[in-house]
């Protein structure tokens, strides 16, 4: 019997049971939830980097939303921060690669 010890989406236990299997789950406390969310964030990033799949990118966004919510925020607030930073420093549309910076004149 496989042992996972990983954070899964809320409906996964129901899906497992509907397939005729059994599973053991528990509800995490807040501290462990944040820790497991960060593990999940890394897992989803790794899966996206390997596949370049938009589905994996969507999974990454879902976990980012959960992290923001768990930290008392939301994706809208995160996006507002993103937009402000883009307004001040630009985005990445220009494909600019910084290769070197020389010391200025005095």
N, CA, C and O atoms as a MOPAC input file, in Angstrom:
PM7 MOZYME 1SCF
protein

 N      0.84200 1    -1.16800 1     0.00000 1
 C      0.00000 1     0.00000 1     0.00000 1
 C      0.89500 1     1.24200 1     0.00000 1
 O      1.71900 1     1.41600 1     0.89900 1
 N      0.73200 1     2.11700 1    -1.02100 1
 C      1.55800 1     3.33300 1    -1.09000 1
 C      1.25300 1     4.29700 1     0.04600 1
 O      0.10100 1     4.45800 1     0.44600 1
 N      2.29500 1     4.93600 1     0.55800 1
 C      2.16200 1     5.96300 1     1.58400 1
 C      2.60600 1     7.28600 1     0.95300 1
 O      3.68300 1     7.36500 1     0.36200 1
 N      1.78700 1     8.30300 1     1.08000 1
 C      2.04800 1     9.56200 1     0.38900 1
 C      2.51800 1    10.68700 1     1.29700 1
 O      3.53500 1    11.31400 1     1.00200 1
 N      1.82500 1    10.96500 1     2.37700 1
 C      2.13300 1    12.10000 1     3.26300 1
 C      2.31100 1    13.38700 1     2.47400 1
 O      3.30700 1    14.09200 1     2.63800 1
 N      1.33300 1    13.69300 1     1.60700 1
 C      1.41200 1    14.92800 1     0.84200 1
 C      0.06200 1    15.60800 1     0.80300 1
 O     -0.98200 1    14.96400 1     0.89400 1
 N      0.10200 1    16.90600 1     0.66700 1
 C     -1.09800 1    17.71800 1     0.58000 1
 C     -1.76400 1    17.44900 1    -0.76400 1
 O     -1.10900 1    17.45500 1    -1.80700 1
 N     -3.07600 1    17.21300 1    -0.72600 1
 C     -3.83100 1    16.98100 1    -1.95500 1
 C     -5.03100 1    17.91200 1    -1.99200 1
 O     -5.41500 1    18.49200 1    -0.97600 1
 N     -5.61100 1    18.04800 1    -3.16200 1
 C     -6.82000 1    18.85300 1    -3.31800 1
 C     -7.95000 1    18.26200 1    -2.47900 1
 O     -7.97500 1    17.06200 1    -2.20800 1
 N     -8.87800 1    19.11500 1    -2.07300 1
 C     -9.94400 1    18.74300 1    -1.14300 1
 C    -10.79900 1    17.55500 1    -1.59400 1
 O    -11.24400 1    16.77200 1    -0.75600 1
 N    -11.03100 1    17.40900 1    -2.87400 1
 C    -11.92400 1    16.34800 1    -3.35000 1
 C    -11.21300 1    15.03100 1    -3.63500 1
 O    -11.87200 1    14.04300 1    -3.96100 1
 N     -9.90800 1    14.98900 1    -3.52400 1
 C     -9.15600 1    13.76200 1    -3.83200 1
 C     -9.60500 1    12.58200 1    -2.97100 1
 O     -9.78000 1    11.49300 1    -3.51800 1
 N     -9.80400 1    12.72900 1    -1.65700 1
 C    -10.28500 1    11.57400 1    -0.88700 1
 C    -11.61900 1    11.01600 1    -1.41300 1
 O    -11.80000 1     9.80000 1    -1.47300 1
 N    -12.54900 1    11.90400 1    -1.79500 1
 C    -13.82900 1    11.46100 1    -2.34600 1
 C    -13.63400 1    10.72100 1    -3.66500 1
 O    -14.29700 1     9.71700 1    -3.92200 1
 N    -12.74200 1    11.20900 1    -4.48200 1
 C    -12.45500 1    10.56700 1    -5.77300 1
 C    -11.85300 1     9.18600 1    -5.53900 1
 O    -12.19600 1     8.23300 1    -6.23800 1
 N    -10.96700 1     9.07400 1    -4.57000 1
 C    -10.35900 1     7.77800 1    -4.24200 1
 C    -11.43700 1     6.80800 1    -3.77200 1
 O    -11.49100 1     5.66200 1    -4.21700 1
 N    -12.29600 1     7.27800 1    -2.86700 1
 C    -13.36700 1     6.40300 1    -2.34300 1
 C    -14.34000 1     5.99600 1    -3.43800 1
 O    -14.80700 1     4.85700 1    -3.46400 1
 N    -14.64900 1     6.92200 1    -4.34400 1
 C    -15.57400 1     6.62400 1    -5.44100 1
 C    -15.01200 1     5.55100 1    -6.36900 1
 O    -15.76400 1     4.86300 1    -7.05900 1
 N    -13.69500 1     5.41400 1    -6.38300 1
 C    -13.07200 1     4.38500 1    -7.22500 1
 C    -13.05100 1     3.02300 1    -6.53400 1
 O    -12.55600 1     2.04600 1    -7.09600 1
 N    -13.59700 1     2.96000 1    -5.29500 1
 C    -13.65200 1     1.70000 1    -4.57300 1
 C    -12.47600 1     1.46400 1    -3.64600 1
 O    -12.38900 1     0.41400 1    -3.00900 1
 N    -11.57700 1     2.41800 1    -3.56300 1
 C    -10.41100 1     2.28800 1    -2.69000 1
 C    -10.67500 1     2.98500 1    -1.36100 1
 O    -11.64300 1     3.73400 1    -1.22600 1
 N     -9.83000 1     2.74200 1    -0.40300 1
 C     -9.90800 1     3.45500 1     0.86800 1
 C     -8.64900 1     4.29600 1     1.02100 1
 O     -7.61800 1     4.02200 1     0.40800 1
 N     -8.75700 1     5.32100 1     1.84900 1
 C     -7.59500 1     6.17100 1     2.10200 1
 C     -7.66200 1     6.68500 1     3.53000 1
 O     -8.73600 1     6.75400 1     4.12800 1
 N     -6.52400 1     7.03800 1     4.05900 1
 C     -6.43000 1     7.62300 1     5.39400 1
 C     -5.94800 1     9.05300 1     5.21600 1
 O     -4.92900 1     9.30400 1     4.57200 1
 N     -6.69600 1     9.99200 1     5.79800 1
 C     -6.37100 1    11.41600 1     5.69400 1
 C     -6.51000 1    12.05400 1     7.07000 1
 O     -7.12900 1    11.48600 1     7.96900 1
 N     -5.92700 1    13.23900 1     7.22300 1
 C     -6.12800 1    14.02000 1     8.43000 1
 C     -6.08700 1    15.49800 1     8.04800 1
 O     -5.56300 1    15.87400 1     6.99900 1
 N     -6.64800 1    16.31300 1     8.91800 1
 C     -6.64600 1    17.75700 1     8.70700 1
 C     -5.41700 1    18.33900 1     9.39400 1
 O     -5.16100 1    18.06800 1    10.56700 1
 N     -4.67200 1    19.13000 1     8.66000 1
 C     -3.43400 1    19.72200 1     9.17200 1
 C     -3.72100 1    20.94700 1    10.03600 1
 O     -4.70400 1    21.65400 1     9.81900 1
 N     -2.85500 1    21.18900 1    11.01200 1
 C     -2.94600 1    22.45800 1    11.73300 1
 C     -2.33700 1    23.54200 1    10.83600 1
 O     -1.73700 1    23.24500 1     9.80300 1
 N     -2.50000 1    24.79000 1    11.24600 1
 C     -2.08100 1    25.89900 1    10.39700 1
 C     -0.59600 1    25.88200 1    10.04400 1
 O     -0.23300 1    26.11800 1     8.89200 1
 N      0.25800 1    25.60800 1    11.01600 1
 C      1.70600 1    25.62300 1    10.78100 1
 C      2.10400 1    24.52700 1     9.79300 1
 O      2.87000 1    24.77100 1     8.86100 1
 N      1.58400 1    23.32900 1    10.00000 1
 C      1.93400 1    22.23100 1     9.08600 1
 C      1.31500 1    22.45200 1     7.71400 1
 O      1.90100 1    22.08000 1     6.69800 1
 N      0.12900 1    23.05800 1     7.68200 1
 C     -0.51600 1    23.36800 1     6.40400 1
 C      0.36500 1    24.29300 1     5.57000 1
 O      0.57400 1    24.05000 1     4.38100 1
 N      0.88200 1    25.35500 1     6.19200 1
 C      1.76700 1    26.26700 1     5.45900 1
 C      3.02900 1    25.55600 1     4.98300 1
 O      3.49300 1    25.78400 1     3.86600 1
 N      3.58000 1    24.69800 1     5.82900 1
 C      4.76900 1    23.93400 1     5.44900 1
 C      4.46600 1    23.03000 1     4.25100 1
 O      5.24200 1    22.97300 1     3.29600 1
 N      3.34000 1    22.32800 1     4.30900 1
 C      2.96400 1    21.42100 1     3.21700 1
 C      2.60500 1    22.19300 1     1.95700 1
 O      2.86000 1    21.72000 1     0.84900 1
 N      2.01200 1    23.38300 1     2.11100 1
 C      1.73400 1    24.21300 1     0.93800 1
 C      3.03100 1    24.61300 1     0.23800 1
 O      3.10400 1    24.61100 1    -0.99100 1
 N      4.03700 1    24.94900 1     1.01300 1
 C      5.31700 1    25.32600 1     0.41000 1
 C      5.96400 1    24.13500 1    -0.28800 1
 O      6.57800 1    24.28900 1    -1.34300 1
 N      5.82500 1    22.94000 1     0.30300 1
 C      6.29500 1    21.72200 1    -0.38000 1
 C      5.54400 1    21.53500 1    -1.69700 1
 O      6.13400 1    21.20000 1    -2.72400 1
 N      4.22800 1    21.75900 1    -1.64500 1
 C      3.38200 1    21.58800 1    -2.83200 1
 C      3.74200 1    22.61800 1    -3.89000 1
 O      3.73000 1    22.31400 1    -5.08200 1
 N      4.06000 1    23.82700 1    -3.46700 1
 C      4.47800 1    24.87000 1    -4.39300 1
 C      5.72200 1    24.43200 1    -5.16200 1
 O      5.79700 1    24.58900 1    -6.38100 1
 N      6.69500 1    23.88200 1    -4.43900 1
 C      7.91900 1    23.38700 1    -5.07800 1
 C      7.61100 1    22.21100 1    -6.00300 1
 O      8.14800 1    22.12800 1    -7.10800 1
 N      6.74700 1    21.30300 1    -5.54800 1
 C      6.36300 1    20.14300 1    -6.36500 1
 C      5.72600 1    20.59500 1    -7.68100 1
 O      6.08200 1    20.10000 1    -8.75000 1
 N      4.78900 1    21.53100 1    -7.59700 1
 C      4.10700 1    21.99100 1    -8.80900 1
 C      5.04700 1    22.76500 1    -9.72600 1
 O      4.94600 1    22.65900 1   -10.94800 1
 N      5.96000 1    23.54300 1    -9.14700 1
 C      6.94400 1    24.25300 1    -9.96800 1
 C      7.83000 1    23.25700 1   -10.70300 1
 O      8.09400 1    23.42100 1   -11.89400 1
 N      8.28800 1    22.23200 1   -10.00400 1
 C      9.12300 1    21.21100 1   -10.62500 1
 C      8.37300 1    20.51100 1   -11.75400 1
 O      8.92900 1    20.28500 1   -12.82900 1
 N      7.10800 1    20.17000 1   -11.50600 1
 C      6.31100 1    19.50800 1   -12.54500 1
 C      6.12400 1    20.41100 1   -13.75500 1
 O      6.18300 1    19.94400 1   -14.89200 1
 N      5.89700 1    21.70500 1   -13.51900 1
 C      5.77600 1    22.63200 1   -14.64000 1
 C      7.09600 1    22.73200 1   -15.41200 1
 O      7.10900 1    22.69200 1   -16.64200 1
 N      8.19700 1    22.86300 1   -14.68100 1
 C      9.50400 1    23.00400 1   -15.33800 1
 C      9.83600 1    21.78800 1   -16.19700 1
 O     10.47900 1    21.91400 1   -17.24000 1
 N      9.40000 1    20.62700 1   -15.76200 1
 C      9.66300 1    19.40900 1   -16.53300 1
 C      8.74800 1    19.28100 1   -17.74200 1
 O      9.18100 1    18.81600 1   -18.79700 1
 N      7.49300 1    19.68600 1   -17.60400 1
 C      6.51100 1    19.44000 1   -18.66200 1
 C      6.21400 1    20.65300 1   -19.53600 1
 O      5.85600 1    20.50500 1   -20.70500 1
 N      6.35900 1    21.84300 1   -18.97700 1
 C      5.95900 1    23.10500 1   -19.62000 1
 C      4.46700 1    23.11600 1   -19.94500 1
 O      4.03000 1    23.84600 1   -20.83500 1
 N      3.69100 1    22.31500 1   -19.23000 1
 C      2.25700 1    22.15400 1   -19.44000 1
 C      1.47700 1    23.30000 1   -18.80900 1
 O      1.75900 1    23.70600 1   -17.68100 1
 N      0.49400 1    23.81800 1   -19.54200 1
 C     -0.37400 1    24.85600 1   -18.98900 1
 C     -1.20000 1    24.29900 1   -17.83400 1
 O     -1.56200 1    25.05300 1   -16.93100 1
 N     -1.50500 1    23.01600 1   -17.83300 1
 C     -2.22100 1    22.39900 1   -16.71900 1
 C     -1.37300 1    22.45600 1   -15.44600 1
 O     -1.89400 1    22.73500 1   -14.36600 1
 N     -0.08600 1    22.19800 1   -15.56700 1
 C      0.80600 1    22.29500 1   -14.40000 1
 C      0.95600 1    23.74200 1   -13.94900 1
 O      1.06800 1    24.02000 1   -12.75500 1
 N      0.95800 1    24.65800 1   -14.90700 1
 C      1.02000 1    26.07500 1   -14.55700 1
 C     -0.24900 1    26.48000 1   -13.79600 1
 O     -0.18600 1    27.26800 1   -12.85300 1
 N     -1.39400 1    25.94000 1   -14.20800 1
 C     -2.65200 1    26.19100 1   -13.49800 1
 C     -2.59100 1    25.61300 1   -12.08600 1
 O     -3.07400 1    26.23700 1   -11.14200 1
 N     -2.00200 1    24.42800 1   -11.93400 1
 C     -1.83600 1    23.84000 1   -10.60500 1
 C     -0.96800 1    24.73100 1    -9.72600 1
 O     -1.25400 1    24.91700 1    -8.54300 1
 N      0.07500 1    25.27000 1   -10.29900 1
 C      0.96400 1    26.17500 1    -9.57200 1
 C      0.19000 1    27.41300 1    -9.10200 1
 O      0.35600 1    27.86600 1    -7.96900 1
 N     -0.64200 1    27.94300 1    -9.97200 1
 C     -1.45400 1    29.10400 1    -9.62600 1
 C     -2.44900 1    28.77100 1    -8.51100 1
 O     -2.69100 1    29.59800 1    -7.63200 1
 N     -3.02600 1    27.57000 1    -8.54200 1
 C     -3.94600 1    27.14100 1    -7.48700 1
 C     -3.24400 1    27.08200 1    -6.13800 1
 O     -3.80100 1    27.50800 1    -5.12600 1
 N     -2.02800 1    26.55600 1    -6.12300 1
 C     -1.27500 1    26.48000 1    -4.86900 1
 C     -0.87200 1    27.88700 1    -4.41900 1
 O     -0.90000 1    28.18100 1    -3.22400 1
 N     -0.50300 1    28.74800 1    -5.35200 1
 C     -0.17400 1    30.13000 1    -4.99900 1
 C     -1.37900 1    30.81000 1    -4.35900 1
 O     -1.22800 1    31.56500 1    -3.39800 1
 N     -2.55800 1    30.55100 1    -4.88000 1
 C     -3.78400 1    31.10800 1    -4.31300 1
 C     -3.98100 1    30.61500 1    -2.88200 1
 O     -4.33400 1    31.39500 1    -1.99700 1
 N     -3.75300 1    29.32900 1    -2.65500 1
 C     -3.90200 1    28.75500 1    -1.31200 1
 C     -2.87700 1    29.33600 1    -0.34500 1
 O     -3.19900 1    29.59200 1     0.81500 1
 N     -1.64800 1    29.54600 1    -0.80700 1
 C     -0.60600 1    30.13100 1     0.04100 1
 C     -1.01000 1    31.55900 1     0.42700 1
 O     -0.92500 1    31.93700 1     1.59500 1
 N     -1.44500 1    32.34100 1    -0.55300 1
 C     -1.85700 1    33.72000 1    -0.27200 1
 C     -2.98900 1    33.73200 1     0.74900 1
 O     -2.95500 1    34.51300 1     1.70100 1
 N     -3.98600 1    32.87800 1     0.56200 1
 C     -5.12400 1    32.80900 1     1.48300 1
 C     -4.67500 1    32.38800 1     2.87900 1
 O     -5.12100 1    32.96300 1     3.87300 1
 N     -3.79800 1    31.39100 1     2.96100 1
 C     -3.30800 1    30.90600 1     4.25900 1
 C     -2.50800 1    31.97800 1     4.98800 1
 O     -2.41400 1    31.95600 1     6.21500 1
 N     -1.93500 1    32.90900 1     4.24600 1
 C     -1.15800 1    33.99200 1     4.85100 1
 C     -1.98100 1    35.27000 1     5.01100 1
 O     -1.43800 1    36.34600 1     5.25800 1
 N     -3.31400 1    35.13000 1     4.86500 1
 C     -4.20000 1    36.25400 1     5.10700 1
 C     -4.34500 1    37.21300 1     3.94700 1
 O     -4.73700 1    38.36300 1     4.14100 1
 N     -4.03700 1    36.76100 1     2.75200 1
 C     -4.11900 1    37.60800 1     1.57400 1
 C     -4.97700 1    36.89400 1     0.52400 1
 O     -5.76600 1    36.00600 1     0.84700 1
 N     -4.80900 1    37.29800 1    -0.72400 1
 C     -5.51900 1    36.66600 1    -1.83100 1
 C     -4.74100 1    36.94500 1    -3.11700 1
 O     -3.85600 1    37.80000 1    -3.14900 1
 N     -5.08100 1    36.21700 1    -4.16300 1
 C     -4.37200 1    36.41800 1    -5.42900 1
 C     -4.57000 1    37.82500 1    -5.98000 1
 O     -3.68100 1    38.36400 1    -6.63900 1
 N     -5.73000 1    38.42200 1    -5.71300 1
 C     -5.97100 1    39.79000 1    -6.18600 1
 C     -4.97400 1    40.76200 1    -5.55400 1
 O     -4.46600 1    41.66000 1    -6.22600 1
 N     -4.69900 1    40.58000 1    -4.26800 1
 C     -3.72400 1    41.43700 1    -3.59400 1
 C     -2.32100 1    41.17300 1    -4.13900 1
 O     -1.54900 1    42.10600 1    -4.36000 1
 N     -2.00300 1    39.91300 1    -4.35000 1
 C     -0.70400 1    39.55700 1    -4.92200 1
 C     -0.57700 1    40.16100 1    -6.32100 1
 O      0.48000 1    40.67700 1    -6.68500 1
 N     -1.65900 1    40.09400 1    -7.10400 1
 C     -1.61700 1    40.65100 1    -8.45400 1
 C     -1.47900 1    42.16900 1    -8.41800 1
 O     -0.82200 1    42.74900 1    -9.28200 1
 N     -2.08800 1    42.81900 1    -7.43000 1
 C     -1.91800 1    44.27400 1    -7.29400 1
 C     -0.45400 1    44.60600 1    -7.00400 1
 O      0.07800 1    45.58000 1    -7.53700 1
 N      0.19600 1    43.80600 1    -6.16700 1
 C      1.62500 1    43.99000 1    -5.89100 1
 C      2.44600 1    43.76200 1    -7.15900 1
 O      3.40300 1    44.48600 1    -7.43300 1
 N      2.05400 1    42.73900 1    -7.92800 1
 C      2.74600 1    42.44300 1    -9.18800 1
 C      2.63100 1    43.62000 1   -10.14600 1
 O      3.61900 1    44.03100 1   -10.75500 1
 N      1.40900 1    44.16600 1   -10.27900 1
 C      1.18800 1    45.28300 1   -11.19000 1
 C      1.96900 1    46.52600 1   -10.76000 1
 O      2.52100 1    47.23400 1   -11.60200 1
 N      2.01400 1    46.79000 1    -9.46200 1
 C      2.77000 1    47.94600 1    -8.96400 1
 C      4.25700 1    47.78400 1    -9.24900 1
 O      4.93300 1    48.73100 1    -9.65200 1
 N      4.74800 1    46.58900 1    -9.03800 1
 C      6.16300 1    46.33600 1    -9.30600 1
 C      6.45800 1    46.45700 1   -10.80000 1
 O      7.49700 1    46.99000 1   -11.19000 1
 N      5.54400 1    45.96500 1   -11.63100 1
 C      5.72100 1    46.07000 1   -13.08200 1
 C      5.70100 1    47.53600 1   -13.52200 1
 O      6.46100 1    47.93700 1   -14.40400 1
 N      4.83000 1    48.32900 1   -12.90200 1
 C      4.77200 1    49.75400 1   -13.24800 1
 C      6.06900 1    50.45900 1   -12.87600 1
 O      6.54100 1    51.32600 1   -13.61100 1
 N      6.64600 1    50.09000 1   -11.73900 1
 C      7.86600 1    50.74000 1   -11.25800 1
 C      9.12300 1    50.21500 1   -11.93700 1
 O     10.04500 1    50.98100 1   -12.21600 1
 N      9.16300 1    48.90300 1   -12.20600 1
 C     10.40400 1    48.28800 1   -12.67900 1
 C     10.28600 1    47.61500 1   -14.03600 1
 O     11.28400 1    47.17000 1   -14.60200 1
 N      9.07600 1    47.54100 1   -14.55400 1
 C      8.83500 1    46.89600 1   -15.83700 1
 C      8.49400 1    45.43100 1   -15.64800 1
 O      8.57700 1    44.88200 1   -14.54900 1
 N      8.10800 1    44.81700 1   -16.75500 1
 C      7.79300 1    43.38800 1   -16.76600 1
 C      8.92500 1    42.61900 1   -17.41900 1
 O     10.10000 1    42.94700 1   -17.25300 1
 N      8.55500 1    41.60500 1   -18.15500 1
 C      9.56500 1    40.77900 1   -18.82800 1
 C      9.30900 1    40.67200 1   -20.32800 1
 O      9.94200 1    39.86700 1   -21.01200 1
 N      8.37900 1    41.48600 1   -20.84300 1
 C      8.03300 1    41.43000 1   -22.26300 1
 C      9.20100 1    41.79200 1   -23.17100 1
 O      9.27600 1    41.31600 1   -24.30400 1
 N     10.10900 1    42.62700 1   -22.68600 1
 C     11.23800 1    43.06700 1   -23.49500 1
 C     12.33400 1    42.02600 1   -23.66000 1
 O     13.26300 1    42.22800 1   -24.44200 1
 N     12.24100 1    40.91300 1   -22.93500 1
 C     13.21000 1    39.81300 1   -23.02100 1
 C     14.63900 1    40.27800 1   -22.73400 1
 O     15.58200 1    39.80300 1   -23.36700 1
 N     14.80000 1    41.18500 1   -21.80300 1
 C     16.09600 1    41.78800 1   -21.49400 1
 C     16.92700 1    40.84100 1   -20.62700 1
 O     16.48100 1    40.41000 1   -19.56400 1
 N     18.13800 1    40.52400 1   -21.08800 1
 C     19.08600 1    39.71400 1   -20.32200 1
 C     20.21400 1    40.61500 1   -19.86300 1
 O     20.97400 1    41.12000 1   -20.68900 1
 N     20.33600 1    40.82500 1   -18.57500 1
 C     21.42400 1    41.63500 1   -18.02000 1
 C     22.67100 1    40.76600 1   -17.97900 1
 O     22.68300 1    39.72500 1   -17.32200 1
 N     23.70700 1    41.18300 1   -18.66800 1
 C     24.92100 1    40.38900 1   -18.73300 1
 C     26.04500 1    40.92900 1   -17.84200 1
 O     26.86000 1    40.15800 1   -17.33600 1
 N     26.08800 1    42.23800 1   -17.65100 1
 C     27.21800 1    42.80300 1   -16.91400 1
 C     26.87000 1    44.20100 1   -16.46200 1
 O     26.10400 1    44.90100 1   -17.12400 1
 N     27.43200 1    44.61500 1   -15.32700 1
 C     27.29100 1    45.98300 1   -14.84700 1
 C     28.68600 1    46.45800 1   -14.46400 1
 O     29.39100 1    45.79900 1   -13.70000 1
 N     29.07300 1    47.60500 1   -15.00300 1
 C     30.38200 1    48.18200 1   -14.68000 1
 C     30.20800 1    49.26800 1   -13.63900 1
 O     29.16000 1    49.91000 1   -13.58100 1
 N     31.23800 1    49.48400 1   -12.80200 1
 C     31.14100 1    50.57000 1   -11.82600 1
 C     31.02200 1    51.91400 1   -12.54000 1
 O     31.65000 1    52.15000 1   -13.57200 1
 N     30.20200 1    52.78300 1   -11.96400 1
 C     30.02100 1    54.11500 1   -12.55200 1
 C     31.18800 1    55.02400 1   -12.24500 1
 O     32.09100 1    54.68000 1   -11.48200 1
 N     31.14900 1    56.16100 1   -12.84300 1
 C     32.19100 1    57.16500 1   -12.57600 1
 C     31.77700 1    57.94900 1   -11.35100 1
 O     30.77100 1    58.65900 1   -11.36700 1
 N     32.52300 1    57.82600 1   -10.33100 1
 C     32.42900 1    58.45900 1    -9.17600 1
 C     31.69100 1    59.17300 1    -8.30300 1
 O     32.18400 1    59.55000 1    -7.24000 1

